[in-house]
Amino acid sequence: MSGRLAFANALLDRPDAAAAAGEHALELAESLGNPTALSTALWGLGTAVMTSDPARAVGCFTRAAEVARAAGSTLNEVSAESTALGVKDRSLSPVDRLVYLQDRWEHWHRAGSTPAHWHVARKVAFALVRAGDNRAVAVLLGAEREAQLRLPPPPGDARRIDAALETLREQLGAEELDALMAVGAGMDHAERGRYVQEALQSAVARQRLADA
């Protein structure tokens, strides 16, 4: 409960109360030895210190995901992994972001169409927007649109998707955009996995060349 209290205080912009609740939750969970409570406490503490100590936050989320995975708690694992990805995305260099996304995509693609899988897929699309790979973004957003029938994105991601689609429509034209999105929508799990891996590999190579 204290872990969720830390999260609630963080949402209410009460950083001191959030950190205190998170530390208490972690101490209590460690003493109980309950893996679900521990992963929740680590997630709450990580959320509380995301702004003040991003590195510690990522460490908390990473450990929370590991504990949850070992305990078979998919919901906690997904929450921790997704939040860690969001924090890392703010601090990594362009090439390191792409490499990190490659690793996360491989992990969640093997796991199947879980909430975190689609969270990572959206992060890949947003990274490829920054990398200027408009055609790959259009294909991924086509797959995303198909997935939204089962799992709508959160409001923040939905706004970014709308902005990306508007830009793509201007740069590619409506006809090409629709055609590329149709390709993405028609991909099965394996085809989508190969496509994303190839798009990320190409983006990493281009970014390293630009940085050289």
Sequence and secondary structure as in RCSB ss.txt:
>XXXX:A:sequence
MSGRLAFANALLDRPDAAAAAGEHALELAESLGNPTALSTALWGLGTAVMTSDPARAVGCFTRAAEVARAAGSTL
NEVSAESTALGVKDRSLSPVDRLVYLQDRWEHWHRAGSTPAHWHVARKVAFALVRAGDNRAVAVLLGAEREAQLR
LPPPPGDARRIDAALETLREQLGAEELDALMAVGAGMDHAERGRYVQEALQSAVARQRLADA
>XXXX:A:secstr
 HHHHHHHHHHTT HHHHHHHHHHHHHHHHHHT HHHHHHHHHHHHHHTTTT HHHHHHHHHHHHHHHHHHT HH
HHHHHHHHHHHHHHHHS HHHHHHHHHHHHHHHHHH S HHHHHHHHHHHHHHHHHT HHHHHHHHHHHHHHTTT
S   HHHHHHHHHHHHHHHHHH HHHHHHHHHHHHT  HHHHHHHHHHHHHHHHHHHHHHH 
